[in-house]
């Protein structure tokens, strides 16, 4: 992360900005900001440079589907502010390889040669991690530091949209948000749940990720998402 948080908030899409600004001045937001600033002062490398990129690429009124991740990738050059996505030229992480494999199995799409999911974000797929920053080499290092108050508010804002939206909840961490979504809009949205796409869980019961059919389920429910990746 290269700039003060206030400057990063200015890059957030206009319809998300009131939520982010309210969080930034709340106890949770102030606590998170103090923690990040202290870690930066101590020399910690914090990723990504643009933690709010998902909110810049996917307007609230354009969200068609939500994919929830846990926290950003913690290796150099990997995290780019979009859940599961890495910049072109980066090695494709194992979980994303399994996402590509399920796309091919479910929709017949040839796997792309890169791991960048920006096209999805621009087409209305909100690629949101529940913690938006992480320290180099330390997964979940910024979990429970204040980001969750913001990302829960963002999830609730999406759930309150009048149109039907698909929430693809992969793994226990993402599935824990199902009650939040249902409370905001009982019965309105398509909630699709399966194991996390990590190789550790992608083939395991109770609902293996590989074979879950979530991309086709969005189509069959009439939720128009273009999942093609060039």
N, C-alpha and C positions, 0 to 999 in steps of 0.2 A: 504494500500500500504506500503510494508515493505522495499523497497530498493530505492536508487536513480534512477531517470528515465533513466539515461545513461545505467545502468546495465540492466534495464528491456528491453531496445531497443536491447541489445545483444541477447535476447531470441527470437526475431522476426524472422520468416522465411526469408531465404536469398533473395527471390524474392520480398518480401515486404520491406526489410530493407532500400533500397535507398529512397523510399518515406517517410518512418518514419524519417530517418536521416535528410532529407531535411526539413521536417516540424519542427523537433526539434530545428533547428538553425534559423528558420524563425521568424518574429515578433510574429505570433500567437503561435508558439511553445514555444518561450522564455517567452511570457506572461503567458501561461498556467503553465509552469514549475515554474515560480516565484509565481504564485497563490497557487499551490499545496504545495510548500515548505513553504510558509508563513502560510498556514492553518495547516500544520503538526507541525510547530514550535509553533503554538498557541494551540496545543493539540487536533486538530480535528482528528477523526477516519475516514479514507478514504478507501473506497472499490473500486474494489477488490484488492487482493494482486498482481494479474497478469493482469493488464488492457489490455495487448496485447495478451492474450491467444488465441483469435480467429485467430490471424495472425501466431501463432505458430502451431496450429493444422490444418489449412486449407491453403495450398500453393496457391498462385495466379493462377498458371497454372493448378490447380486442381479444381477450383471453378466451380460448376455446378448450384448452386442456392444460392440466398442471401435472408436472412431474416433480416430485419432491426428493431431494437428496439430503444428506446429513450435514456435511461440511465440505469446504473446497479441498481439492487435491493439495497435498502438502509438499510436493517436489518442485524444484525450480522450473519455471516456464510452463507448468501444467494448468494451474487454476486460471480461469478467465471470467469468473463471475456468473457462469451458467452451469447448473447442476449437470454432472456427468460429462461435460464437454471439455475438450482440450483444443488449443490452437492448431491450425494446420501445420504439419511438420513434426508435431510431437507424437511419440509412440502412443498407440491407442491402448488405454488401460483395459484390464481384463473385464471389468463390469460392462464397459461400453462395447467391447467385442461381443459379449453375450446379448446386449441390446440389438446390435447389428444382426446377430444370428437369428434372433426372434423376429425381427423385421423381415428377414429373408424367408423364414419358415411360414410366417403368418400372412404376409402380403406379397411374397415372391420378389421382393426387391433385392437387387444385387448389393452386397455390402460396399460402402464407399471405402476409399483408400485413406481416409483421414478421420479424425475424431471430433471435428468441429460441428456443433449443433446450432450454429447461429441461424441457419435457414429455418429451423423449427421455431426459434424464438421470434423471428420476424413474421411468422405465419400464425402466431397466437398460442404457441406452447410456452407457458411460463415455466422456466427451468430454475426452480427456486431451491436453494439449500436452506436448512433451518438455522444454521450458523453461517454468517457471510464472510468470515475471515478465519485464518488458521496460521499457525507459525510453522516455519520451515522444519520438516521432519517430525512434527508433533501433531498427529491427527487428533481431532476433537479438543485441541488446546484452547479454543475460544468458546466451547460449548458451555452453556449455563453461566455466561458472563453478561447477558443482556440482549443478545440478538434475538432470542426466541420470543421475547415480548413483541418485537417488530414483525417477525415472520408469521407469528400466529395472527397478528392483526391484518397482515396482507392476505393470508389464507381466508380469514373471515370476510374480508372485503370482496374477494373473488366469489366466495360462496353466496354472498348477498346479491350478486348480479342476477337479473331476472331470467336470462337464458340458461339452458341446461349446459353444464360444463362437465367434462370428463376429468376426474382426479385419478391418476395412475399412482397407486400407493404400493411401493415395492419395499418389502421388509418391515420389521416391527416398528422401526423409528417413524417411517412415513405413515404406517397404519394407525399409529397412536393419534394422528390428526383427524381420523374419520369422525370421531364424536364431535370435534370442533366444527367440522363441515356440516354435519347433520343438524347440530344445534342452531347454526346460522340459517339453514334452509332445509327443513325436514323433507326428505323424499324428493328433492328437486333434481339433484345431480347424479351423474353416473360415477359410482365409486368402484374402482377395479383394484383388487388386492391380490398380491402374489408375493412370493419370496423375493428377496433382494437379488439383483442380477450378478452379484459377486460369484465367482467360481465356487466359493465355500457353500453357497446355499441355492444356486440357480437350479439345481436338479433335485433338490430335496423336497419331501412333503412338508407341510400339508398341501401347498399350492406351488409347485415348481415354477420358477420364472420362465424357463424354456418350455414352451408349449402353452403358456397362459392365454395367448390370443388377444391380448389387450388392444393392440392396434386395430385389428379387425373388429373388435367389439365396439370401438368408437364409431367406426363406419356403420356398423349394423344398427347402432342406436341413433343414427342420423346426425352425429356430431362431426361436421366436416373439418377434417384436419388433413393437410397434405404432408404425409410422413416421408416423402421422397427426399433422399440425400444424394446430391450429385457427387 
